[in-house]
Amino acid sequence: MKKYLLVFALCIFFSQNYAQETITLSGGYVTARAIDYSSFYPVDYRTKGTGFRISGLWEAGPIVPGKFVHGLGFAYIRTNSTITESGLTADINVRTLPLYYSPKFTFGSEKAMGFVKASVGMQFARFKAKGDIEDSDHDWGFYSGLGFGGMVYLKERMFLNLEYEMNFITNTYYANGILNTVQMGIGFDIN
């Protein structure tokens, strides 16, 4: 935990050296692969889930082509699926709250930019089953991701953001699973 706090403190310290900050609010569609419910069934059962994601990202650095920007993000992810195994049916809901550091490299023109980004951090997950099986539990684990997308400035301080991100997450319920997210959002330069 001390390592996470040190990385977080260094990110905040170095971000103060940049003159520009942005906030981006996004939402979109999520698919989850390899959600593991084997602790509730006698077999190693894995399924896919679908859902949504709402994200907030604070970034520091010059938002100009050919520059690195970095920031801190927080998200709410909810995936749902229905499973049937051994004559039992249940609706499964997994809610995930990731907190992550996200560096980004931008390219293109000043009005329309593309970017490649990464994410690394931790996440907390809450599992809930309803139906023939009634149970709930929680866990936490590692969160990382790679993504790409684009930004188009609508006004001098406001832009649209579209991105795809693939995340690798570890905890009991995702069983080292993969999340695929497509998001669209709006961002603001705040200074």
N, C-alpha and C positions, 0 to 999 in steps of 0.2 A: 504494500500500500504506500510505503514511503517513496518508492520509485515513481508511482503514478502522481503523487503530490509534487515531487521534484520536477517532473516533466511538465505538469500543469503550470507550476510557478515560472519555469523558464519560458514557456510559451507566452505567458502574460507579460513577463519582463521584456522580451524581445519585441513583442507586438507594439509596445509603447514607442519604439523608434520609428515607426511608420507614420505618415501624415494622413492616410486615408483609412477609413473604416466603413464596412458595409454590413448590413443585416439582410438576410434572405429568408423568407418564409415560403415553404413549399409543401405540397401535398401530392399524393399519387397512389398508384396501384402496386401491390406487393404480391409476389408468389414465393412460397417457401418450399424448399426441397429437403427431404430427409428429416422430417419431424418424427421423433421416435416416441412411441407410446408403449413400449414393451414392458414398462413397469406396471401397466394396468392389464396386460394380456399375457398369456403364457407363451407367446411366440414373439420373435423379434419383428415387430410390426412397424413399418415406416410408411408415411403418406405425404401427400402434398397439401399445402394450405394456401388460401388466397386471402387478401385483405387490403388494408390501406396503411399509409404512412403519412404523418405530419411532422415536418422538420423545421427547425430554426437554426441558422448558422450565422455566427458573428465572425467576420474576417478582418484582418488588418494587413495593410500593404497597398501599394499603388495598383489600382485596377487598370493596368495598361497592358497591351500585348507584349509578350516576351518576358513577363515578370512572374516571380513566385509570390503567392499570397498564402497566408495561413490563418487558421481560425479554430474556433471551438464550436461544436455542434451538439444539439440535443434533439431527440426524436421520440415519437410515440408510434409504435408499430403494432398492429393487431391482425392476426391471421386466424382464420376459421376453417374447419374441415369437419366432415361427417365420416365416421368410420364404422364398419361392421366387421366383427371378427368373433368367431366361436359362438355365434348366435346372439351376440350382444351388439347393440348400436349406441353410439354416443356422439354428441356434438362437442367438438374440441375447440377451445379458444385459447390462444397464446398471446399475451400482451408483453411487449418488450420495450424497455426504456434504455436506449443507448446514450452514452455520453462519450464524445470522441474528439480527438485532435484531427484536423483536416488540412493538409497542405494542398495547394492547387497551382498548376502552371497554366498561364493564359497565352493564347496566340490569336492572330487575326487582326482586325482593324479596331479603332477606338469605339466605333458604333456597334459592331457585331463581333463578338469574340467567342472562340471555342476554348475549351479547357479540358485538362486531364487532372484528376484528383485522386487522393488516397484518404483513407480514414483508419484510425487506430484508437482503441479505447476499451471501455468495458460496458456491459449491459446487464440489466436486471430483467428477469422474465417471470411472468405469472401464468400458470397453467390452470385451466378450469375445464372439467368434463361434466356434461349434463346428459341424462338419458338413463340407459340401463346401468351406467356407472356414474356415480356422483362423487366428485373429488376435486380438490384444488391444492396447489402447492406453488412454491416459488424457488427460484435459483438465480445465479448470476454467473457471468463468464466473460470471455474475451470477445471483442468485436473488432473487425477490420474490414476494409473494402477498397475496391478500385472502381473508378467511374469516369465518365466523360460527358460532355454536354456543351451547351452554348448559352450565351447571354446577348441580349439585344437591348440597347438603351432606347427607351421611349422618350425620355426627357433627360436633362443634364444630370439629374440625381436619382433617376428611377429606371430600373431595367427588368425585363422578363428573363426568367431562367428556366431552361429545360435540360434535364439530365437523366442518365441511366447509371445505376450503381449496382454492383454485385458485391454482397457482403458475406463474409465467412464468420459464423458465430459459434461459440461453444457453450453449451450447458446441457443439463440432463435432457431437456425436452426437444431441443433442436438437434441433438446428437451430432455435433459438428456440422451443422447444416449450412445451406446456402440460401440467401435471400436475394431475389432480383427485384429491383425497384425502378419504376419510371415515375419521375416527378416533374411537376411544373410549378413555378412560383414567381413571386415578385420580390425584387430587392431594392434597397435604398442605400445611397451613400449618405452617411450620417455626419460627416464633417468636411 
